[in-house]
Amino acid sequence: MSNQVISQFNKIDDCTDDLPYNDIPSLIMQLNNANRLTRTQAREVLTCIGEKAIPDLVTALANGSAHLRWQIIKVLEGICE
């Protein structure tokens, strides 16, 4: 599995370098943010974190709203690719 993220600007970054944020529970909460850019950035960072984020994502998947569950599924899809 690669640790690269393709941002919305099609720039490929090695996301293991200088992650802006790696507090997984807080990132998951940002997936429910009203701001689309915030949600997108949280998805990209969580995808980049990869397998380490899966336990927290699965926990949130079981307890989250429909919108949050959809966001988490998108992250999990990205991790699996």
Helices and strands as residue ranges (DSSP letters): E 4-6, E 12-14, H 24-30, H 36-49, G 50-53, H 54-63, H 66-80
